[in-house]
Amino acid sequence: MNATSTFDAGNETTELAEYTKPHPASYEAQVGVAVFIVILGLWSTFGNILTILAIRMYKEMQKKSNLFILSLAISDLISGMIASPLWLYRR
């Protein structure tokens, strides 16, 4: 999609061509990557929720080392819920 615009720079009139660069991958490849990212995100979310529930439900798992894993699972869950959809949207 090409669009040209002109502006006057002193005595010269200059044309600017503005265009969006087409994506190098085919439509089918883009859909395949998007589906893969969605499946990976859902799998990651499911795994993080299971980790959080396991540590919260069982008292014997609530040790300092497992609390570190809990905080990593929570941050990964939040990151996956925010960053992955935004990356997929921009793609």
ZAMARGU-4260 file (C-alpha; in steps of 0.2 Angstrom, whole numbers, plus 5000, padded with zeros to 4 digits):
<rodrens>
0) 5000/5000/5000 | 5009/5016/4994 | 5003/5033/4999 | 5012/5049/4994 | 5012/5065/5002
5) 5020/5082/4998 | 5027/5096/5008 | 5035/5112/5004 | 5053/5114/5010 | 5058/5132/5005
10) 5058/5133/4986 | 5057/5114/4984 | 5042/5102/4984 | 5047/5085/4990 | 5036/5069/4989
15) 5037/5056/5003 | 5032/5038/5000 | 5025/5030/5015 | 5021/5012/5015 | 5020/4997/5026
20) 5032/4983/5023 | 5024/4967/5020 | 5028/4953/5032 | 5040/4940/5024 | 5031/4925/5030
25) 5015/4918/5022 | 4998/4920/5030 | 4997/4901/5034 | 5014/4902/5043 | 5009/4917/5053
30) 4993/4908/5058 | 5003/4893/5063 | 5015/4903/5074 | 5000/4912/5082 | 4992/4895/5086
35) 5008/4888/5093 | 5010/4904/5104 | 4992/4902/5110 | 4994/4884/5114 | 5011/4887/5123
40) 5004/4901/5133 | 4989/4891/5139 | 5000/4877/5143 | 5012/4888/5153 | 4997/4896/5162
45) 4990/4879/5167 | 5007/4874/5173 | 5009/4890/5184 | 4992/4888/5191 | 4995/4870/5196
50) 5012/4875/5204 | 5003/4889/5214 | 4989/4878/5220 | 5001/4864/5225 | 5011/4875/5236
55) 4996/4884/5243 | 4986/4868/5247 | 5000/4857/5255 | 5008/4864/5271 | 5023/4853/5269
60) 5027/4862/5253 | 5027/4879/5261 | 5046/4880/5264 | 5058/4895/5260 | 5064/4886/5244
65) 5047/4883/5238 | 5041/4900/5242 | 5054/4906/5229 | 5047/4894/5216 | 5029/4901/5221
70) 5035/4919/5218 | 5043/4914/5201 | 5027/4905/5196 | 5016/4920/5200 | 5028/4932/5191
75) 5028/4920/5176 | 5009/4919/5176 | 5007/4938/5176 | 5020/4940/5163 | 5012/4927/5152
80) 4995/4935/5154 | 5001/4952/5149 | 5017/4950/5138 | 5012/4936/5127 | 4995/4943/5121
85) 5003/4960/5118 | 5017/4952/5108 | 5004/4942/5098 | 4993/4957/5095 | 5008/4967/5088
90) 5013/4953/5077
</rodrens>
